[in-house]
Amino acid sequence: MSSVSPFQSPTEALPEKSVDFRTLAFRPVQFLAFWTAVLAPLAYPALLLSGLDGQTLLVLLTGVFLANVLGLVLGRDYRADA
């Protein structure tokens, strides 16, 4: 005979593994950061081979480099559990 009651309270019906709000909010940021870190290096050859002047090229390369580093830092644990 089973001792399981069909009249469980809502807290008993929840799964044991709970996810807090910060984890749910940070997951899309990790997703975007991971893919930024993956795709940003593809812009380096295009920028270096384009005919931009020195100052514009430097600003764009610095921006892409910073986006790449930020993506590496923020997206490093993306899908580590899977």
mmCIF file as gemmi writes it, N, C-alpha and C atoms, coordinates in Angstrom:
data_model
loop_
_atom_site.group_PDB
_atom_site.id
_atom_site.type_symbol
_atom_site.label_atom_id
_atom_site.label_alt_id
_atom_site.label_comp_id
_atom_site.label_asym_id
_atom_site.label_entity_id
_atom_site.label_seq_id
_atom_site.pdbx_PDB_ins_code
_atom_site.Cartn_x
_atom_site.Cartn_y
_atom_site.Cartn_z
_atom_site.occupancy
_atom_site.B_iso_or_equiv
_atom_site.pdbx_formal_charge
_atom_site.auth_seq_id
_atom_site.auth_asym_id
_atom_site.pdbx_PDB_model_num
ATOM 1 N N . MET Axp A 1 ? 0.83 -1.161 0 1 0 ? 1 A 1
ATOM 2 C CA . MET Axp A 1 ? 0 0 0 1 0 ? 1 A 1
ATOM 3 C C . MET Axp A 1 ? 0.883 1.235 0 1 0 ? 1 A 1
ATOM 4 N N . SER Axp A 2 ? 0.543 2.197 -0.823 1 0 ? 2 A 1
ATOM 5 C CA . SER Axp A 2 ? 1.335 3.414 -0.962 1 0 ? 2 A 1
ATOM 6 C C . SER Axp A 2 ? 0.921 4.434 0.09 1 0 ? 2 A 1
ATOM 7 N N . SER Axp A 3 ? 1.9 5.15 0.597 1 0 ? 3 A 1
ATOM 8 C CA . SER Axp A 3 ? 1.618 6.185 1.582 1 0 ? 3 A 1
ATOM 9 C C . SER Axp A 3 ? 1.581 7.573 0.955 1 0 ? 3 A 1
ATOM 10 N N . VAL Axp A 4 ? 1.57 7.66 -0.375 1 0 ? 4 A 1
ATOM 11 C CA . VAL Axp A 4 ? 1.551 8.94 -1.06 1 0 ? 4 A 1
ATOM 12 C C . VAL Axp A 4 ? 0.134 9.495 -1.042 1 0 ? 4 A 1
ATOM 13 N N . SER Axp A 5 ? 0.028 10.724 -0.624 1 0 ? 5 A 1
ATOM 14 C CA . SER Axp A 5 ? -1.271 11.376 -0.549 1 0 ? 5 A 1
ATOM 15 C C . SER Axp A 5 ? -1.487 12.24 -1.786 1 0 ? 5 A 1
ATOM 16 N N . PRO Axp A 6 ? -2.696 12.196 -2.363 1 0 ? 6 A 1
ATOM 17 C CA . PRO Axp A 6 ? -2.969 13.075 -3.502 1 0 ? 6 A 1
ATOM 18 C C . PRO Axp A 6 ? -3.165 14.522 -3.08 1 0 ? 6 A 1
ATOM 19 N N . PHE Axp A 7 ? -3.226 14.754 -1.785 1 0 ? 7 A 1
ATOM 20 C CA . PHE Axp A 7 ? -3.467 16.089 -1.266 1 0 ? 7 A 1
ATOM 21 C C . PHE Axp A 7 ? -2.168 16.661 -0.684 1 0 ? 7 A 1
ATOM 22 N N . GLN Axp A 8 ? -1.207 16.911 -1.555 1 0 ? 8 A 1
ATOM 23 C CA . GLN Axp A 8 ? 0.062 17.471 -1.108 1 0 ? 8 A 1
ATOM 24 C C . GLN Axp A 8 ? -0.023 18.991 -1.102 1 0 ? 8 A 1
ATOM 25 N N . SER Axp A 9 ? 0.73 19.585 -0.212 1 0 ? 9 A 1
ATOM 26 C CA . SER Axp A 9 ? 0.787 21.037 -0.198 1 0 ? 9 A 1
ATOM 27 C C . SER Axp A 9 ? 1.633 21.501 -1.393 1 0 ? 9 A 1
ATOM 28 N N . PRO Axp A 10 ? 1.464 22.749 -1.849 1 0 ? 10 A 1
ATOM 29 C CA . PRO Axp A 10 ? 2.245 23.234 -3.004 1 0 ? 10 A 1
ATOM 30 C C . PRO Axp A 10 ? 3.75 23.19 -2.776 1 0 ? 10 A 1
ATOM 31 N N . THR Axp A 11 ? 4.207 23.367 -1.553 1 0 ? 11 A 1
ATOM 32 C CA . THR Axp A 11 ? 5.647 23.32 -1.315 1 0 ? 11 A 1
ATOM 33 C C . THR Axp A 11 ? 6.183 21.897 -1.402 1 0 ? 11 A 1
ATOM 34 N N . GLU Axp A 12 ? 5.367 20.92 -1.093 1 0 ? 12 A 1
ATOM 35 C CA . GLU Axp A 12 ? 5.786 19.531 -1.21 1 0 ? 12 A 1
ATOM 36 C C . GLU Axp A 12 ? 5.813 19.078 -2.662 1 0 ? 12 A 1
ATOM 37 N N . ALA Axp A 13 ? 5.014 19.704 -3.507 1 0 ? 13 A 1
ATOM 38 C CA . ALA Axp A 13 ? 4.95 19.32 -4.908 1 0 ? 13 A 1
ATOM 39 C C . ALA Axp A 13 ? 6.102 19.889 -5.728 1 0 ? 13 A 1
ATOM 40 N N . LEU Axp A 14 ? 6.801 20.886 -5.19 1 0 ? 14 A 1
ATOM 41 C CA . LEU Axp A 14 ? 7.921 21.481 -5.912 1 0 ? 14 A 1
ATOM 42 C C . LEU Axp A 14 ? 9.094 20.508 -5.951 1 0 ? 14 A 1
ATOM 43 N N . PRO Axp A 15 ? 9.865 20.545 -7.033 1 0 ? 15 A 1
ATOM 44 C CA . PRO Axp A 15 ? 11.05 19.685 -7.061 1 0 ? 15 A 1
ATOM 45 C C . PRO Axp A 15 ? 12.069 20.132 -6.017 1 0 ? 15 A 1
ATOM 46 N N . GLU Axp A 16 ? 12.923 19.206 -5.636 1 0 ? 16 A 1
ATOM 47 C CA . GLU Axp A 16 ? 13.902 19.515 -4.596 1 0 ? 16 A 1
ATOM 48 C C . GLU Axp A 16 ? 14.953 20.508 -5.069 1 0 ? 16 A 1
ATOM 49 N N . LYS Axp A 17 ? 15.319 20.458 -6.337 1 0 ? 17 A 1
ATOM 50 C CA . LYS Axp A 17 ? 16.335 21.364 -6.874 1 0 ? 17 A 1
ATOM 51 C C . LYS Axp A 17 ? 15.665 22.686 -7.241 1 0 ? 17 A 1
ATOM 52 N N . SER Axp A 18 ? 15.955 23.722 -6.484 1 0 ? 18 A 1
ATOM 53 C CA . SER Axp A 18 ? 15.371 25.026 -6.772 1 0 ? 18 A 1
ATOM 54 C C . SER Axp A 18 ? 16.442 25.94 -7.375 1 0 ? 18 A 1
ATOM 55 N N . VAL Axp A 19 ? 16.008 26.845 -8.215 1 0 ? 19 A 1
ATOM 56 C CA . VAL Axp A 19 ? 16.896 27.792 -8.874 1 0 ? 19 A 1
ATOM 57 C C . VAL Axp A 19 ? 16.559 29.171 -8.346 1 0 ? 19 A 1
ATOM 58 N N . ASP Axp A 20 ? 17.558 29.893 -7.88 1 0 ? 20 A 1
ATOM 59 C CA . ASP Axp A 20 ? 17.275 31.225 -7.367 1 0 ? 20 A 1
ATOM 60 C C . ASP Axp A 20 ? 17.163 32.242 -8.505 1 0 ? 20 A 1
ATOM 61 N N . PHE Axp A 21 ? 16.68 33.402 -8.181 1 0 ? 21 A 1
ATOM 62 C CA . PHE Axp A 21 ? 16.391 34.431 -9.178 1 0 ? 21 A 1
ATOM 63 C C . PHE Axp A 21 ? 17.657 34.936 -9.858 1 0 ? 21 A 1
ATOM 64 N N . ARG Axp A 22 ? 18.757 35.058 -9.114 1 0 ? 22 A 1
ATOM 65 C CA . ARG Axp A 22 ? 20.008 35.535 -9.716 1 0 ? 22 A 1
ATOM 66 C C . ARG Axp A 22 ? 20.495 34.589 -10.802 1 0 ? 22 A 1
ATOM 67 N N . THR Axp A 23 ? 20.369 33.289 -10.57 1 0 ? 23 A 1
ATOM 68 C CA . THR Axp A 23 ? 20.778 32.315 -11.58 1 0 ? 23 A 1
ATOM 69 C C . THR Axp A 23 ? 19.915 32.438 -12.824 1 0 ? 23 A 1
ATOM 70 N N . LEU Axp A 24 ? 18.624 32.593 -12.64 1 0 ? 24 A 1
ATOM 71 C CA . LEU Axp A 24 ? 17.72 32.758 -13.782 1 0 ? 24 A 1
ATOM 72 C C . LEU Axp A 24 ? 17.993 34.042 -14.546 1 0 ? 24 A 1
ATOM 73 N N . ALA Axp A 25 ? 18.331 35.098 -13.863 1 0 ? 25 A 1
ATOM 74 C CA . ALA Axp A 25 ? 18.591 36.378 -14.507 1 0 ? 25 A 1
ATOM 75 C C . ALA Axp A 25 ? 19.953 36.392 -15.2 1 0 ? 25 A 1
ATOM 76 N N . PHE Axp A 26 ? 20.933 35.658 -14.67 1 0 ? 26 A 1
ATOM 77 C CA . PHE Axp A 26 ? 22.278 35.689 -15.217 1 0 ? 26 A 1
ATOM 78 C C . PHE Axp A 26 ? 22.46 34.734 -16.397 1 0 ? 26 A 1
ATOM 79 N N . ARG Axp A 27 ? 21.579 33.758 -16.543 1 0 ? 27 A 1
ATOM 80 C CA . ARG Axp A 27 ? 21.719 32.769 -17.618 1 0 ? 27 A 1
ATOM 81 C C . ARG Axp A 27 ? 21.713 33.403 -19.015 1 0 ? 27 A 1
ATOM 82 N N . PRO Axp A 28 ? 20.819 34.347 -19.341 1 0 ? 28 A 1
ATOM 83 C CA . PRO Axp A 28 ? 20.895 34.981 -20.666 1 0 ? 28 A 1
ATOM 84 C C . PRO Axp A 28 ? 22.169 35.801 -20.855 1 0 ? 28 A 1
ATOM 85 N N . VAL Axp A 29 ? 22.665 36.403 -19.778 1 0 ? 29 A 1
ATOM 86 C CA . VAL Axp A 29 ? 23.915 37.158 -19.862 1 0 ? 29 A 1
ATOM 87 C C . VAL Axp A 29 ? 25.062 36.206 -20.18 1 0 ? 29 A 1
ATOM 88 N N . GLN Axp A 30 ? 25.083 35.042 -19.538 1 0 ? 30 A 1
ATOM 89 C CA . GLN Axp A 30 ? 26.113 34.05 -19.823 1 0 ? 30 A 1
ATOM 90 C C . GLN Axp A 30 ? 26.022 33.568 -21.262 1 0 ? 30 A 1
ATOM 91 N N . PHE Axp A 31 ? 24.812 33.353 -21.754 1 0 ? 31 A 1
ATOM 92 C CA . PHE Axp A 31 ? 24.61 32.916 -23.125 1 0 ? 31 A 1
ATOM 93 C C . PHE Axp A 31 ? 25.204 33.929 -24.106 1 0 ? 31 A 1
ATOM 94 N N . LEU Axp A 32 ? 24.846 35.191 -23.937 1 0 ? 32 A 1
ATOM 95 C CA . LEU Axp A 32 ? 25.353 36.232 -24.834 1 0 ? 32 A 1
ATOM 96 C C . LEU Axp A 32 ? 26.861 36.417 -24.697 1 0 ? 32 A 1
ATOM 97 N N . ALA Axp A 33 ? 27.366 36.336 -23.484 1 0 ? 33 A 1
ATOM 98 C CA . ALA Axp A 33 ? 28.805 36.493 -23.277 1 0 ? 33 A 1
ATOM 99 C C . ALA Axp A 33 ? 29.578 35.341 -23.905 1 0 ? 33 A 1
ATOM 100 N N . PHE Axp A 34 ? 29.07 34.125 -23.767 1 0 ? 34 A 1
ATOM 101 C CA . PHE Axp A 34 ? 29.741 32.967 -24.35 1 0 ? 34 A 1
ATOM 102 C C . PHE Axp A 34 ? 29.834 33.104 -25.868 1 0 ? 34 A 1
ATOM 103 N N . TRP Axp A 35 ? 28.729 33.437 -26.496 1 0 ? 35 A 1
ATOM 104 C CA . TRP Axp A 35 ? 28.737 33.529 -27.957 1 0 ? 35 A 1
ATOM 105 C C . TRP Axp A 35 ? 29.49 34.761 -28.443 1 0 ? 35 A 1
ATOM 106 N N . THR Axp A 36 ? 29.559 35.815 -27.639 1 0 ? 36 A 1
ATOM 107 C CA . THR Axp A 36 ? 30.407 36.955 -27.983 1 0 ? 36 A 1
ATOM 108 C C . THR Axp A 36 ? 31.869 36.533 -27.963 1 0 ? 36 A 1
ATOM 109 N N . ALA Axp A 37 ? 32.255 35.75 -26.954 1 0 ? 37 A 1
ATOM 110 C CA . ALA Axp A 37 ? 33.638 35.278 -26.871 1 0 ? 37 A 1
ATOM 111 C C . ALA Axp A 37 ? 33.977 34.341 -28.03 1 0 ? 37 A 1
ATOM 112 N N . VAL Axp A 38 ? 32.999 33.599 -28.504 1 0 ? 38 A 1
ATOM 113 C CA . VAL Axp A 38 ? 33.239 32.677 -29.624 1 0 ? 38 A 1
ATOM 114 C C . VAL Axp A 38 ? 33.333 33.438 -30.947 1 0 ? 38 A 1
ATOM 115 N N . LEU Axp A 39 ? 32.444 34.398 -31.155 1 0 ? 39 A 1
ATOM 116 C CA . LEU Axp A 39 ? 32.341 35.048 -32.463 1 0 ? 39 A 1
ATOM 117 C C . LEU Axp A 39 ? 33.183 36.315 -32.615 1 0 ? 39 A 1
ATOM 118 N N . ALA Axp A 40 ? 33.573 36.959 -31.539 1 0 ? 40 A 1
ATOM 119 C CA . ALA Axp A 40 ? 34.345 38.196 -31.632 1 0 ? 40 A 1
ATOM 120 C C . ALA Axp A 40 ? 35.675 38.03 -32.359 1 0 ? 40 A 1
ATOM 121 N N . PRO Axp A 41 ? 36.412 36.946 -32.168 1 0 ? 41 A 1
ATOM 122 C CA . PRO Axp A 41 ? 37.678 36.812 -32.894 1 0 ? 41 A 1
ATOM 123 C C . PRO Axp A 41 ? 37.519 36.756 -34.412 1 0 ? 41 A 1
ATOM 124 N N . LEU Axp A 42 ? 36.336 36.459 -34.896 1 0 ? 42 A 1
ATOM 125 C CA . LEU Axp A 42 ? 36.112 36.459 -36.343 1 0 ? 42 A 1
ATOM 126 C C . LEU Axp A 42 ? 36.178 37.867 -36.932 1 0 ? 42 A 1
ATOM 127 N N . ALA Axp A 43 ? 36.027 38.871 -36.097 1 0 ? 43 A 1
ATOM 128 C CA . ALA Axp A 43 ? 36.079 40.254 -36.574 1 0 ? 43 A 1
ATOM 129 C C . ALA Axp A 43 ? 37.506 40.771 -36.733 1 0 ? 43 A 1
ATOM 130 N N . TYR Axp A 44 ? 38.473 40.142 -36.082 1 0 ? 44 A 1
ATOM 131 C CA . TYR Axp A 44 ? 39.85 40.634 -36.153 1 0 ? 44 A 1
ATOM 132 C C . TYR Axp A 44 ? 40.398 40.658 -37.58 1 0 ? 44 A 1
ATOM 133 N N . PRO Axp A 45 ? 40.334 39.565 -38.333 1 0 ? 45 A 1
ATOM 134 C CA . PRO Axp A 45 ? 40.874 39.623 -39.705 1 0 ? 45 A 1
ATOM 135 C C . PRO Axp A 45 ? 40.146 40.639 -40.577 1 0 ? 45 A 1
ATOM 136 N N . ALA Axp A 46 ? 38.839 40.725 -40.425 1 0 ? 46 A 1
ATOM 137 C CA . ALA Axp A 46 ? 38.078 41.675 -41.232 1 0 ? 46 A 1
ATOM 138 C C . ALA Axp A 46 ? 38.501 43.111 -40.922 1 0 ? 46 A 1
ATOM 139 N N . LEU Axp A 47 ? 38.728 43.412 -39.663 1 0 ? 47 A 1
ATOM 140 C CA . LEU Axp A 47 ? 39.156 44.765 -39.29 1 0 ? 47 A 1
ATOM 141 C C . LEU Axp A 47 ? 40.579 45.047 -39.756 1 0 ? 47 A 1
ATOM 142 N N . LEU Axp A 48 ? 41.442 44.06 -39.624 1 0 ? 48 A 1
ATOM 143 C CA . LEU Axp A 48 ? 42.842 44.271 -40.007 1 0 ? 48 A 1
ATOM 144 C C . LEU Axp A 48 ? 43.014 44.391 -41.517 1 0 ? 48 A 1
ATOM 145 N N . LEU Axp A 49 ? 42.186 43.705 -42.28 1 0 ? 49 A 1
ATOM 146 C CA . LEU Axp A 49 ? 42.304 43.752 -43.736 1 0 ? 49 A 1
ATOM 147 C C . LEU Axp A 49 ? 41.502 44.883 -44.366 1 0 ? 49 A 1
ATOM 148 N N . SER Axp A 50 ? 40.663 45.542 -43.592 1 0 ? 50 A 1
ATOM 149 C CA . SER Axp A 50 ? 39.886 46.656 -44.137 1 0 ? 50 A 1
ATOM 150 C C . SER Axp A 50 ? 40.782 47.887 -44.267 1 0 ? 50 A 1
ATOM 151 N N . GLY Axp A 51 ? 40.346 48.82 -45.037 1 0 ? 51 A 1
ATOM 152 C CA . GLY Axp A 51 ? 41.158 50.001 -45.296 1 0 ? 51 A 1
ATOM 153 C C . GLY Axp A 51 ? 40.869 51.148 -44.357 1 0 ? 51 A 1
ATOM 154 N N . LEU Axp A 52 ? 40.749 50.891 -43.071 1 0 ? 52 A 1
ATOM 155 C CA . LEU Axp A 52 ? 40.464 51.953 -42.113 1 0 ? 52 A 1
ATOM 156 C C . LEU Axp A 52 ? 41.736 52.7 -41.74 1 0 ? 52 A 1
ATOM 157 N N . ASP Axp A 53 ? 41.568 53.975 -41.399 1 0 ? 53 A 1
ATOM 158 C CA . ASP Axp A 53 ? 42.736 54.747 -40.962 1 0 ? 53 A 1
ATOM 159 C C . ASP Axp A 53 ? 43.149 54.321 -39.554 1 0 ? 53 A 1
ATOM 160 N N . GLY Axp A 54 ? 44.265 54.781 -39.088 1 0 ? 54 A 1
ATOM 161 C CA . GLY Axp A 54 ? 44.867 54.319 -37.846 1 0 ? 54 A 1
ATOM 162 C C . GLY Axp A 54 ? 44.004 54.487 -36.616 1 0 ? 54 A 1
ATOM 163 N N . GLN Axp A 55 ? 43.411 55.659 -36.435 1 0 ? 55 A 1
ATOM 164 C CA . GLN Axp A 55 ? 42.642 55.933 -35.224 1 0 ? 55 A 1
ATOM 165 C C . GLN Axp A 55 ? 41.357 55.117 -35.176 1 0 ? 55 A 1
ATOM 166 N N . THR Axp A 56 ? 40.628 55.066 -36.282 1 0 ? 56 A 1
ATOM 167 C CA . THR Axp A 56 ? 39.379 54.311 -36.331 1 0 ? 56 A 1
ATOM 168 C C . THR Axp A 56 ? 39.649 52.823 -36.137 1 0 ? 56 A 1
ATOM 169 N N . LEU Axp A 57 ? 40.692 52.321 -36.777 1 0 ? 57 A 1
ATOM 170 C CA . LEU Axp A 57 ? 41.047 50.914 -36.643 1 0 ? 57 A 1
ATOM 171 C C . LEU Axp A 57 ? 41.401 50.585 -35.2 1 0 ? 57 A 1
ATOM 172 N N . LEU Axp A 58 ? 42.163 51.453 -34.558 1 0 ? 58 A 1
ATOM 173 C CA . LEU Axp A 58 ? 42.558 51.224 -33.174 1 0 ? 58 A 1
ATOM 174 C C . LEU Axp A 58 ? 41.347 51.19 -32.247 1 0 ? 58 A 1
ATOM 175 N N . VAL Axp A 59 ? 40.409 52.101 -32.441 1 0 ? 59 A 1
ATOM 176 C CA . VAL Axp A 59 ? 39.209 52.15 -31.604 1 0 ? 59 A 1
ATOM 177 C C . VAL Axp A 59 ? 38.375 50.888 -31.81 1 0 ? 59 A 1
ATOM 178 N N . LEU Axp A 60 ? 38.183 50.473 -33.055 1 0 ? 60 A 1
ATOM 179 C CA . LEU Axp A 60 ? 37.391 49.271 -33.321 1 0 ? 60 A 1
ATOM 180 C C . LEU Axp A 60 ? 38.073 48.009 -32.804 1 0 ? 60 A 1
ATOM 181 N N . LEU Axp A 61 ? 39.373 47.889 -33.011 1 0 ? 61 A 1
ATOM 182 C CA . LEU Axp A 61 ? 40.091 46.72 -32.503 1 0 ? 61 A 1
ATOM 183 C C . LEU Axp A 61 ? 40.058 46.667 -30.975 1 0 ? 61 A 1
ATOM 184 N N . THR Axp A 62 ? 40.196 47.805 -30.334 1 0 ? 62 A 1
ATOM 185 C CA . THR Axp A 62 ? 40.123 47.849 -28.872 1 0 ? 62 A 1
ATOM 186 C C . THR Axp A 62 ? 38.734 47.452 -28.387 1 0 ? 62 A 1
ATOM 187 N N . GLY Axp A 63 ? 37.702 47.936 -29.059 1 0 ? 63 A 1
ATOM 188 C CA . GLY Axp A 63 ? 36.332 47.581 -28.685 1 0 ? 63 A 1
ATOM 189 C C . GLY Axp A 63 ? 36.053 46.096 -28.845 1 0 ? 63 A 1
ATOM 190 N N . VAL Axp A 64 ? 36.497 45.52 -29.959 1 0 ? 64 A 1
ATOM 191 C CA . VAL Axp A 64 ? 36.287 44.087 -30.188 1 0 ? 64 A 1
ATOM 192 C C . VAL Axp A 64 ? 37.101 43.276 -29.181 1 0 ? 64 A 1
ATOM 193 N N . PHE Axp A 65 ? 38.32 43.711 -28.898 1 0 ? 65 A 1
ATOM 194 C CA . PHE Axp A 65 ? 39.152 43.005 -27.918 1 0 ? 65 A 1
ATOM 195 C C . PHE Axp A 65 ? 38.504 43.033 -26.533 1 0 ? 65 A 1
ATOM 196 N N . LEU Axp A 66 ? 38.009 44.19 -26.109 1 0 ? 66 A 1
ATOM 197 C CA . LEU Axp A 66 ? 37.356 44.291 -24.803 1 0 ? 66 A 1
ATOM 198 C C . LEU Axp A 66 ? 36.071 43.466 -24.748 1 0 ? 66 A 1
ATOM 199 N N . ALA Axp A 67 ? 35.312 43.453 -25.839 1 0 ? 67 A 1
ATOM 200 C CA . ALA Axp A 67 ? 34.111 42.612 -25.893 1 0 ? 67 A 1
ATOM 201 C C . ALA Axp A 67 ? 34.487 41.136 -25.796 1 0 ? 67 A 1
ATOM 202 N N . ASN Axp A 68 ? 35.583 40.765 -26.438 1 0 ? 68 A 1
ATOM 203 C CA . ASN Axp A 68 ? 36.042 39.387 -26.387 1 0 ? 68 A 1
ATOM 204 C C . ASN Axp A 68 ? 36.457 38.994 -24.969 1 0 ? 68 A 1
ATOM 205 N N . VAL Axp A 69 ? 37.231 39.834 -24.302 1 0 ? 69 A 1
ATOM 206 C CA . VAL Axp A 69 ? 37.677 39.548 -22.935 1 0 ? 69 A 1
ATOM 207 C C . VAL Axp A 69 ? 36.491 39.506 -21.98 1 0 ? 69 A 1
ATOM 208 N N . LEU Axp A 70 ? 35.575 40.449 -22.115 1 0 ? 70 A 1
ATOM 209 C CA . LEU Axp A 70 ? 34.388 40.465 -21.264 1 0 ? 70 A 1
ATOM 210 C C . LEU Axp A 70 ? 33.54 39.214 -21.497 1 0 ? 70 A 1
ATOM 211 N N . GLY Axp A 71 ? 33.422 38.807 -22.753 1 0 ? 71 A 1
ATOM 212 C CA . GLY Axp A 71 ? 32.693 37.574 -23.058 1 0 ? 71 A 1
ATOM 213 C C . GLY Axp A 71 ? 33.359 36.349 -22.467 1 0 ? 71 A 1
ATOM 214 N N . LEU Axp A 72 ? 34.687 36.318 -22.501 1 0 ? 72 A 1
ATOM 215 C CA . LEU Axp A 72 ? 35.41 35.191 -21.901 1 0 ? 72 A 1
ATOM 216 C C . LEU Axp A 72 ? 35.187 35.119 -20.393 1 0 ? 72 A 1
ATOM 217 N N . VAL Axp A 73 ? 35.201 36.266 -19.741 1 0 ? 73 A 1
ATOM 218 C CA . VAL Axp A 73 ? 35.061 36.291 -18.288 1 0 ? 73 A 1
ATOM 219 C C . VAL Axp A 73 ? 33.629 35.946 -17.866 1 0 ? 73 A 1
ATOM 220 N N . LEU Axp A 74 ? 32.65 36.587 -18.489 1 0 ? 74 A 1
ATOM 221 C CA . LEU Axp A 74 ? 31.255 36.379 -18.076 1 0 ? 74 A 1
ATOM 222 C C . LEU Axp A 74 ? 30.672 35.056 -18.569 1 0 ? 74 A 1
ATOM 223 N N . GLY Axp A 75 ? 31.153 34.547 -19.678 1 0 ? 75 A 1
ATOM 224 C CA . GLY Axp A 75 ? 30.56 33.341 -20.25 1 0 ? 75 A 1
ATOM 225 C C . GLY Axp A 75 ? 31.324 32.068 -19.998 1 0 ? 75 A 1
ATOM 226 N N . ARG Axp A 76 ? 32.28 32.088 -19.082 1 0 ? 76 A 1
ATOM 227 C CA . ARG Axp A 76 ? 33.153 30.922 -18.917 1 0 ? 76 A 1
ATOM 228 C C . ARG Axp A 76 ? 32.436 29.698 -18.354 1 0 ? 76 A 1
ATOM 229 N N . ASP Axp A 77 ? 31.384 29.853 -17.573 1 0 ? 77 A 1
ATOM 230 C CA . ASP Axp A 77 ? 30.679 28.707 -16.984 1 0 ? 77 A 1
ATOM 231 C C . ASP Axp A 77 ? 29.376 28.375 -17.695 1 0 ? 77 A 1
ATOM 232 N N . TYR Axp A 78 ? 29.178 28.908 -18.887 1 0 ? 78 A 1
ATOM 233 C CA . TYR Axp A 78 ? 27.948 28.651 -19.615 1 0 ? 78 A 1
ATOM 234 C C . TYR Axp A 78 ? 27.874 27.176 -20 1 0 ? 78 A 1
ATOM 235 N N . ARG Axp A 79 ? 26.807 26.521 -19.661 1 0 ? 79 A 1
ATOM 236 C CA . ARG Axp A 79 ? 26.538 25.106 -19.949 1 0 ? 79 A 1
ATOM 237 C C . ARG Axp A 79 ? 27.592 24.179 -19.355 1 0 ? 79 A 1
ATOM 238 N N . ALA Axp A 80 ? 28.181 24.561 -18.242 1 0 ? 80 A 1
ATOM 239 C CA . ALA Axp A 80 ? 29.17 23.713 -17.576 1 0 ? 80 A 1
ATOM 240 C C . ALA Axp A 80 ? 28.496 22.509 -16.923 1 0 ? 80 A 1
ATOM 241 N N . ASP Axp A 81 ? 27.217 22.645 -16.606 1 0 ? 81 A 1
ATOM 242 C CA . ASP Axp A 81 ? 26.495 21.546 -15.964 1 0 ? 81 A 1
ATOM 243 C C . ASP Axp A 81 ? 25.968 20.517 -16.946 1 0 ? 81 A 1
ATOM 244 N N . ALA Axp A 82 ? 25.942 20.853 -18.222 1 0 ? 82 A 1
ATOM 245 C CA . ALA Axp A 82 ? 25.38 19.929 -19.218 1 0 ? 82 A 1
ATOM 246 C C . ALA Axp A 82 ? 26.438 19.02 -19.798 1 0 ? 82 A 1
